[in-house]
Structures are given as structure tokens and as C-alpha cells.
């Protein structure tokens, strides 16, 4: 099934759900072994409120057979399935239904939670109620497009990105152990000298001198020779090495023992393994991305490095499924929220009700873009106009992230290379308006 026609089919169905009563609706509460389906018409005539079927082909086929009987009996012309994403358990069922030509969509967990309270005035959560809740949202047209794995242009990209995110989380945990388990006991003063705890210098210290007492028992020449091998020698680096050696002389760190020695070795092994795994994944991500024209176009935009570009494409996928860039802004959770009542107007703030991974990539792209001279000049001009302070910088960065989305959308939609001159021209004609964020 062509992905574009599938999107159009979804849009048409969503628009017709509340007007056309010839649809048969199936809301499914997904679990690991046993699913529950609520089968009803668009006018909310219920045929089965709790049809249970097992999570294998025979069970799903029994549900489809039941649906076919209902369709033939009452002459329904349309059929829509909706489910609430549940970890990874919903994916096999959704793909199975899609492969048989059925329209599959999903409902937001936030919408499901709020709608559950409106059904009978009580907050109850069980499988039949959840299935009916999903079907009720479907009848209201409150559904979202479900992007199936084999529809994606970069079908291998998103799993790699998710795996990379998990490894990054483990890497952060290991770095925290270096700070909080090893150095916090044996050399607490070193923490103030290094912002990044996994730099080559720190790793060399952890390998050879994990405790301050070991540095105290080493001459400065020997200590300097070990750390000098970790990279280019600068005046700043020389001073830092001396400061480490000097602080170790007066450190309050505990004496090094066998348990600490083993722990530091294990942490180093884990750190080296994670970094090797990340290198391997980055290579796979690059291999999955670099044959794409969209990937090459996005790389031309300042700030869009290989990883951030891959994340953007893995989440956004086919640009044709978006009618305008504001839909991507909402997908990233960068759309503004506010409340208004009478004379009261709250401060606007980013909703953050979107894809956190996409938001992370855009924040990284913004920081990268600000290293580019043209973007930096435009950013500084806005700061001077609005006042340079921490709050304004944060707001401007959010606005720049939205601007990056609009640039990426224009580049991918028109298949044209990025042109910084157009950005400058637009900035002169239409200064960026900044709405206050809390």
C-alpha cells in the first residue's frame, strides 16, 4: 500500500467519521497475550463491548470473521481500527491488520485518559472499559495517524536512533558513577576542574591514579607525562594538570581499597564498551541515512549534523504527509500553550506534548546553528532588540528551533538547497516576533 495514498485515506476517513454512519468502528485495548475489542457503529450502536481474542493469527482471524459477519448483515461500507499504543505490544497487531489492507490509527494516551472520565463520570480502568473508550474516541474523530514500520522511508533508522538513546542513557549513568562513586570518595576536589567527566584526561587519571593519595605519591613530572599523552598540549591544559596535582596534595579523599579498585576497573570497562557500541551504531545510522537525498539536503543547514539530521528524518519521515510546517512544530511539542479568562492572560509556554527525541535533536541543531556566523549575528540582533538576559535567550532559542523546522520543511518540500541569503532577507523584512514564555 502506497504511504501517500494511505495518509490521504486516513485524512478522508477522519473527516467523515462524524458525518458518515456507514463505518464500523473497532477500538482495541492491547495487552501482551489477550486483546479486548469493542465493535460498534459510527452512530454508537454496540455489537460487542468486550470481544476477547488472543494475540496470534488465529485469534485475530476470529475477530475479523466476526466483523465480516456484522458488515455483511448491516451493509457497512467502511471499517476502521483504533488502538492506544502500549509499549511494543501494539506493533505486531497493527502491522498484521495493515498488511491485510485495513485502516489502522491510534489514539493519544492523554486523550484516552481525559475521555475515560467523561464516559460515565467515574475514573475506571479495565480492559472492556478501555476498549470502549478507544472506540468512543474513534467515533469522535479524535484519532492520530499511525506510521507503520514498513511505510517509513528509513525503516531501519528509528530503531537505531532509539537504541542509541538507550546507550546514551547508560553512558550518562556510567559517568555519574565516576563522579559519585569513585571520585566522590577518593578525590572529591577533582569535580570542580572538569565539566565533562569522560574526557581523555579524566579517563587517564581513572586508569592510573583513581585516588588522590596515589597522585600525592607520584612526582609532578611522572604525573604530567601520563596526562600529556592524552592530546595536544596547551597552556590551559598545562595549568589544569598542575591544578589537579596541587589539589591532590591537600585532598580529603578516602584511602584507596580493593573494592574501590575493582569498581573503578569495572566502570572503565563499561565505559569503553559503551563508547565502542555507540561508534558502531553511529556507523549504522550513517549507512542507513547517507543514500537519501533528504539527508544530504538537511546536512546543508547549519546545526543539522549527521545524528540530529537522522533523528529528524526518523521521526518526520515523509515530508509529504505534512500539509504545513506547523504540524511538525506541534509534533515536536514546540507549539505554544496559554490560558485566558476575562482580563487574565497567562504567559505562553511550549506545550512539550510532542516527541521528546525530535525536540532534543532540534535543541542540538539550534546550539550548532549558533556557532555559524550568520545565525549568530541574527540571534545577537534579536537579543539587542529584546534585551539580553537569561529568559530572553531561552525564548529566542525556542523561536529559533521553530525557525529551523520551517527551514527544514521548505528545503525538503521544494527539494532546494539551503540558502542563507533568504534567511537574512526574511529577517530584514519580517523581524521575528517573540511571545513571552514562562
N, C-alpha and C positions, 0 to 999 in steps of 0.2 A: 504494500500500500504506500503510495507516494505521500511523503510527510507534509507537503504543502496542501494537497487535497484533504488530508486528514485534519489539518488545522482549520481549513475552511468548513469542513463538515462539522467540526466541534462548534465553531462560531455560529453557524446557521442553526444548529440544534439548540444551543444555549438561548438564542433569541426567540425560538419558537416554543420552548418548553411551557411557558405560562399561557400561551395562546392556543397551541395545538394539543388537543386531548387524545390524539391518536398514538401517543407514545406510551410504551410500557416501561416503567422505571424499576430498576433493581439496585437497592442500597445494600452494601455488603459490609458486615463487621468482620474484619480479618483477624485470625489468630494463627498459631503455629500449626495446629493439626485439624481444627474443625472451624469452618466458617459459618456465619449465620446471614441469610439473605432475607430482605424484606421486599416482596414483589407487589407493586401497586401501579395503578394508572396515574396519568398526569393530573386527573381530577381527584386523586387521593382515595380511590376505591381499592381497598386492600384485598389481595388474593392470598398471600402468605405473609404473615408478620414475622414468623421465625422458622424459615426453611433452612434446616441444617444440612450441610454437606461437607464431606471430608476433603482434605487438601491433596487430592490426587486426581488423575484424569477421569476415573470412573465417577468420583463424587461430583466433579464439575459437570460432566456429561449428564448426570441425573438432573442437576439444576437446569441445564439448557433444555433438556427434554420437557421438563415441567413448563418452562417458559414458552416453548414452541406450542404446546397444547393450548395455553392461555391465548397466545397470539392468534392462532387459527380460529379458536372459538369466538373471540370478540373482535376479530379483524383489526388488530393493531398493526400499524404500518412502520412504526419506529421502535427501537429498543436501545436503551442507554443504561450502562453500568456505572455506578459510582462507589468509591471506597475511600476510607480515610487511611493515609499512609501509616504503616505500623512497622518501624524498623526496616527490615528487608523482607518481612513475611508477605507483604502485598505484591512484590515484584513478580514472582512466578505466576500467580493468579492473573495479574493484569496482562502479562505477556501472552499467557495462554489464550485469554479472551481476545486480545488484539489480533493474534495470529489467525483467529477464526473469523476475522472481519467485523468484530463488534466494536462499537464506540465505547471507549473507557475513559472516564475522567475521575478526578478525585476532589475531595472537599477539604478545606482548611481545618486544621485541628482547633484553631481559635474560633472559627465559625461554628464548628461542631459543639464546642464547649458552651458557647453562648446560646445556641439554638436549643440545646438539650433542656435548658431551664424554661423555655417558652412552651414546650410541648404539653406539660400538664402542671406547670407551676412548681414542680419539685425537681431537685437535682438527684437523679438516679442514674447509676451506670451499671448496665448489664448488657449481655450480647444482643438480645432481641430489641431492647430499647435503643441501643447504639445503631443497629441496622435500620430501624425505623427513622432514627434521627438523620442518618445519611440520606435515606430515600426522601425525607421531607425537605432537606436542603436541595436535593436534586430537583424536586418539583418546583422549588422557588427559583431555580436557575442559578443558585449560589454554588457554582462549580468552577473548578480550575482545570486548565489543560494539563493532561498527564503526558509527559515526554517519555516515551518508551525507549529502552536502550538501543534497539536496532534502528530507531529513527535518527539517531544522532549522527551528524557528520563525523564527529570524533568519538566513536563509540567506546574506544579504549581509554580516552583521555580522562573522563571524570573519575573512574575507579582509581587511576594512578594518582590523580590530584588528592582524592580522599585518603589514599594510603600514605601519601607524602605528608598530609596534615597529621595523621596519626603518629608518624615517625617524628615529626617536628615537636609534637606534644611530649613524646618520650625523651627527645633531646632536651627540652626545657626542664623536664623532671630530673635528668641526669645533671644538668648544670646547677639546678637547685641543690642537689646532693653535694656537689663540690663545695658550694658556698656554705651550706647549713650543716653538713655532716663532717666534712674534713677540715676545711679552713676555720670554721667557727670554733672548733675545739683546739686545733693545733697552731693556727696563725690568724687570729681574728682581724688583725690590723691590715692584712693584705686586701681586704674587701674594698677599702677606700681608694685603692690605687688602680683598680681595673673595673671599667664599666661592663666589659664583655669577659666572662669568666672562662670562655673556651678559646681564648687567643693562644697562639703558639707559645708565647712566654709563660702563660699560666700553666699550660699543659706540661711544659718542660720543668717547671717548678714542682708540679704534682708528681712527675715521674722521679725526680732526683732529690727534691727537698720538700716533701709534703708538710713538714713541721718546722716551726721557727727555730727550734733547738738545733736542727740539722744545718740550717743556714748559719747559725752562730758558730758552729764548729767547722765552718768552711771559710777559707780565705776569700777576700773580695775578688782576687784575680781568678781563682778557680770558679767562683760563682758567676762572674762576668763572662768567662769563656764559655760556660754552658749555655747561658741565655743569649749570647751574641750570635750563636748558630741559628737562631730561630727566624732570622730575616735581616733586612737592611738596617744598618746601624745609623741612627740619627742622634742628634743632641738630646732630643726629648727622650729617646729610648735609653740612652746612657744614664740620664738623670733618674729615670724611672727604676732602672736596675739598682742604682745606688740607693734610692729611697726604700726599695724592698729590703735590701741587705741591712740598711740602717735601722729600719723598723723591727726587723727580726732580732736585732741585738737587745732591744728593750721590750720584746713581746711578752705578753702574759699567757701565751698559749700553753696548753697541757703537754705533758711529756708524751712522746710517740710510743704506742704499744703495738702488740701483734695484731689486735683486732683492727686498729686504725690502718695499719699497713696493708692488711688483706682488703679492707674496704676500699682504700684508695686504688689498689690494683684492679679490683673488680669494676670500679667506676670507670677507670681508664679503658678497660677492655670494652665495656658497654659503649663508651663514647666513640671509640674508634670504629666499632661495628655499626653503630647508627649512622655515622658520617659516611661510611662505605655504602651502606644501604641507600642513603639519600643521593649519593652520586649516581648509583645505579638507576634509581627512579628518575632522576633528572635527565639522564640519558634516554630513558624510555619515553619520557614526556616530550623531549626534543624530537625524537624519532617519530612520534605519533603526530606532531604538530607541523614540522617544517616542510611537509609536502603541500600544505594548504596555502592558497593564495590569501585567504583572510588573515592567516597568521603572519604572513610577510607584510601585509598592509598595516596591521596593527603595530608591528615592531618599529615602523617608521615614526610612530607617535612618541615623543619624549615621555619617559616614565614607564612605558609599556615594555618591560623586559621579557625574556623568554617565559619565566614562571607566571608572572602576572597576566601575560597575554594568553597563556594556555588555560589559566583559571577562567578568564573572561570567556573564552571560546567554549570551554567545557560546560559553563553554566548557561550562557546565552544561546549557544549552538547556532541554529539557523536564524539569521537576522530577518528573514522574510516573514517569520511568524509574529513579528512586532510591527504594529501599524505606525508607531512613533517612538521616539527615544524616551518619553515619559514613562512608558511601560517598563523599560529597563531600569529607570530611576526607582520605580516602585519595587521592582524585583530585588534591587539591592538594598531596599529599606532606607533610601535617602530622601523619600518624599516627606514633606513637612506635615506635622500634626499640630493642631491648636484647638482651644475651646473658646467659645464666645457665648456670653449670656448677658443680655442687656448692655450695660456700659462696660462690662468686664471683657477684656481680651487677654488671653494668656499668651505667653511667649511661644513662638513657633519652635519646634524641635524636630529632628529627624525621627521618623517612626521606628526605625530599626526592625520593622516587621518584614524582613526580607531575607535573602540568602547571605548569611554571615561570611561565607567564603568569598563571594563576589565583592562584598563590602571591604573585606581585608585586602583583596587584590587592588581595588580602586584606591584605597588609602596608601598602599605601597606605590602605586603609579603616581599619585599626587606628590609624594615625597621625592620620587625620582624626577618628576617634571620640574620641580622647583630647583633642581640642580642645573636645569637647562636655562641659559641666559635669558631667552625671550620670555619664557613663562615667569621666570623670577622677576623680570622688570615689570611685567603686567601685575604680578602679585604685589610687589612693593608699591606700585602706583595706587592700588586699591587700599593698601594699608595706610598710606599717607592721607588719602581722602577720608577714610573712616576712623582713623586713629589707631596707632599701633599699640595694641595690648593683647594679652593672652586670649581673651574672649573673642576679639575680632579675628585673630589669627585662626582660631578653631573654626569659626563660622566661614571664613574665606576658604579654608581647606575643604569644608563640606561643599561649598559652592563650586570649587574647582573640580571636585570629584564628579559633580553633576555635569560640569562642562566637559570633562573627559569622556563621560558617557555619550554626550551629544556629538562630540568629535568622532568617537569610535563608530557610532551609529551612522553618521554621514559618510565616513570612509568606507564602511562595509556595504552600505546600501548603494552608493554610487560607484563602488569599485574604483575609486580615485585615490591616488597617493596623498598623504597628508601634506598640507601646505600651511606653514606657519604664518605667511603673509595674510591669509584670510582671517586668521585668528586676530592678528593685530588690527586689521581693518574693522572687523566687527566690534572689537574692544573700543575703538575710537568712536564709532557711530553709536553704539549702544552700550554704555557703561553697565557693568554687572550690578544688578540690584541685590542688596543683601538684606534678607529678612532675619530678624532677631531670633536667635535660638537660645533656649535655656540650657 
